């Protein structure tokens, strides 16, 4: 009783008043908004990672001197991995400080945040949002190297057995091709695998697995469609050429 009296006297003396309920309500609302923002931010970043995975042609794994993971990481601008990690951390912190956040362990917080971001990111990717987002970064963020540019660098490597570019003309034996650096090649392709979707028409963009036989001759073993989003940057930010 004596302690209770002391507490009451202190409250009266210092004129302590209870914190209004609306402050707690507002705080929880802000935390949930922050949690939602972190999840959406992570979902957008994850969707671009899915885009990079899509651009990894797993049909060529048997031809790679390195693993498919190295090939994938060569395509992915690492800023998106950083974005996923930051969003995951923010989501965990905001959820932890919510009204019932103390009930969740670290593992549950991480798992819940990651699963929700992955689900939203997959939906965003399937609706084409990741392509538009990555294109916007490509056009507006200085020094950003897009997935398309990285893919071009990987496939513009005839000494390693990779070549890609535009068909200038083709007959039943040879393709004349201009690569992404502007060099012209003759591509003998007798006996090569040709993806059914390819028409071998002028203006078509293709990627080729094979061997460099002469200075400007590349013997094709496999010919596949270039894929991707249908445009690439050739002369700096915001100056794309349509394919």
N, C-alpha and C positions, 0 to 999 in steps of 0.2 A: 504493500500500500504506500509505503514511504517513497519508493521509486516512482510510482504512478503519480504521486503528488508533485514530485520534482519535475517530471515530464510535463505535467499540466501547467505548472508555474513557468517553466521555460517557454512553452508555447505561447502563453499569455504575454510574457515579458518581451519575447522576440517577435511577437505578432506573426507567428508562423501560420500559414494557411495551406490547406490541402491543394495539391496540384489539380487543376480542372481536368475532368475526364476527357474533354475534347483534345487536350494536348497528347494524351496517350493514343487516342484514336487517330489523330493526324500523323503521329509518328509511325504508327503501324501502316497507315495508308501509304506514306512516303516510302517505307521500307519495301512494301509489296510492289510499288511502282518501280523502285530501283531493281528489285529482283526480276520483274518482268522485262525491264530494259536490258539487264545483263543477259537474260536468256535469249532475247531477240538478237542482241548483238552477237552472241555466240552462235546462234543459229545461222545468221548471215555469213559469218566466217566459215562455219562448217559446210555450208552449201557450196562455197567456192572450193573448198578442199575436195568435195565430191566432184566438182567440175574438173579439177586436175586429175582425179582418178579416172574420170570418163575419157580424158584425153590420153591416158596411158594405154597404148595398144598392147593388150596382154597376148595377142596373137604372135608377137615377135619375141616373147620371152626366151624361146629356145635360141634366138640369134644374139641375145645380149651377152656382152662380156662381163657385165655387172648384173646385180640382182634387179628385179622389177621395182623393189623399194627405192634403190638408188635412181632408177629411171624416173619414178614418180616424184621423188624429192627434187630431181633436176627440173621438173616442170613447175613445181609449186613455189610461188613467192612466199618466203618464210613469214612474212608479215601476217598472213592469215593464221598460221599456227600460233603466233604470239597473241593475236586477237582472241582465239579460242581459249587460250590459257588465262588471259586477263578476264574475259567474261565469266569463265568458270569460277575464278577466284572471287569476283564481285558477287556473283550469285550466291556462293557459299557464305560470304560474310553477311550479306543482307538477310538471307534466310536464317542464319544463326542468331541475328539480333532481333528477329521478329518475336511476336508474343509467345509462340510455342516452339521457337527455334532451338531452345535448350534441350528439347527431347530428342533431337537428331544427333547421331554420331557424325564424326568427320566423314566416314565412309558413306553413310547414307546421304549426307549433304552433297558430296561429290557425285555419287551415282545418280541421285535425283536430278541435279542440275545438268549433268552431262546427257542423260537420257532425254530430257525435255528439249534441250538445245539440238540434239541429233534428230529428234522427230520433226521439230519445226524446220530445221535446216534441210532435211530430206524433202519436205513438202515444198519449200522455197525453191530447191533445185529442180524438182519435177515440173514446176510451173514456169521454169525459165528465168527465174529471178536472179540466180547466181550469175548467169551469163551477162545480164544487164548490169548487175553490180560490178562485176569485174571489168566490164567495158567502161563503166563510169570512172573507175579507178585509173584505168589505162589512159583515159583522155584527160583527166583532171589532176592527177597526183604526180608531181614532178619526180623524175627518176624511178618511177614504178615500172618494173619489168613484168609484163603480163604473161599469162600462161601461154598465149599464142606465140609471143616472142621467144620464150624459152623453148617451146616446141620446135620453132624454126631453127634455133641454134643447134638443138640435138640432131635434127634431121638434115641439116646442111653440113654433113660430115662424111664426104665420100671415102676418105681414107679409112674410116672405121666401118664402112659398109652401109651408110645411111645417106640417102639423097632424096630431095623433094623439090617440087616446083610446079611450073605451069607447062602443060603440053602445048608446043608450038604447032607440031604436025606429027602424024603417025601413019605408018603403013603396016603391013602384015609382019614386018621383021624388026623395024627400028622406030623408036620414038625420039623426036627432037624435043628437048626439054630446056627451059630456062629456070635455073634454081633461084632461090631467094636473094642471092648476092648478085644476080644479073648475068651469071655465067651460063653459056649454052653447052648442052651435053647431047651426045648421041647414046641412046639406050637400046642396045640389042636385047630382045626379050623372048627369044625362041625358047620354049620349054618352061618359061616362068609361070608361077601361079599368078593369076589376075583375078582380083575380087569381082564377083558377078555384077556388082553395082557400077563398075567402071565402064565407060563407053569409049575411052581412048580418043576423045575429040579435042580439037584445039580449044584452049582456054580452061580445060579441066585441070584441077589441082590434085596431084597424086604424091604419095610417098613410096619410096622404093628401097628394098633391101637387096643388096648384091655386092659386087666387087668392082673396084676401079681397075680397069684393064689398060687404059691409056690416059694421056693427059686430059682429054675431054670425052672419054668413053667410059661408060659404066654398065657392066653386064648385070642385068636384072635377074633376081631369083624370085622375088615376090613384088607385086604391085598392088597397092591398096589406096583407097580414097584418103585424101588429106583429113577430112573431117573438120572439127572445130566450128567456129562461129561464123565463118564466111567473110572475114575481113582481117587485114593485118596492117600494122603501122610500118611505113617505110621511110618516112622523112621527118620523124619527130612527132611530138604529142599532138593528137587531134587531126592528123593527116592520114587518113586511111584510104586504102585502095579496095574497091569492091572486087570480090572474086567472081 
